[in-house]
C-alpha cells in the first residue's frame, strides 16, 4: 500500500464542501499526513468581463473570503495536530489542482453528480483532475445537482 504523507484538499468554501474538508482532515490525522488546503480563484469566470475597478474589487472580495475559508481550515487542522499548508492561486481550477498534485501523494476532493444540460455545458473539475493527476484522487460525493 502506498504511503500518503502529503494530502491536498481543494476547497471552494461552500457549505457542502465542508464534508470534503472533514474527510480530508480526518484521513490526514489518521495517517499522520501533512495537509495542503488549496483555494483556486477561477479567473475563467471573470474573463468575459471588461477589466475595470469593479472586477478588481470583486477579485479582492473573493481573495478576502478565500483567506477566511483557509483560516478556518488551518484552525481546524491545528486543533487536530495536523501539519498544515495553505495556498490560494488564480487560474483554471483543474489545471491548478493537477499542478499542485505533483508535490503531493493524494488529492481529496468533492464531486457533484450532475445530470442533463449542466453536465454537458460545465463538465467536471473532478473528472478533469482524475484524468490528469499524477497521484491518486479520493472523491467525496456531494449532493446531487438536478440541473
Protein Blocks (a to p, Z undefined) as FASTA:
>chain_A
ZZdfbccdddehiaklmmmmmmmmmmmmmnopacdddddddfklmmmpccdfklmmmmmm
mmmmmmmmmmmmmmmmmmnopacdddddeddfklmmmmmmmmccbdcddddddehjllmm
nopfklmmmmmpmbdcddddddddfZZ
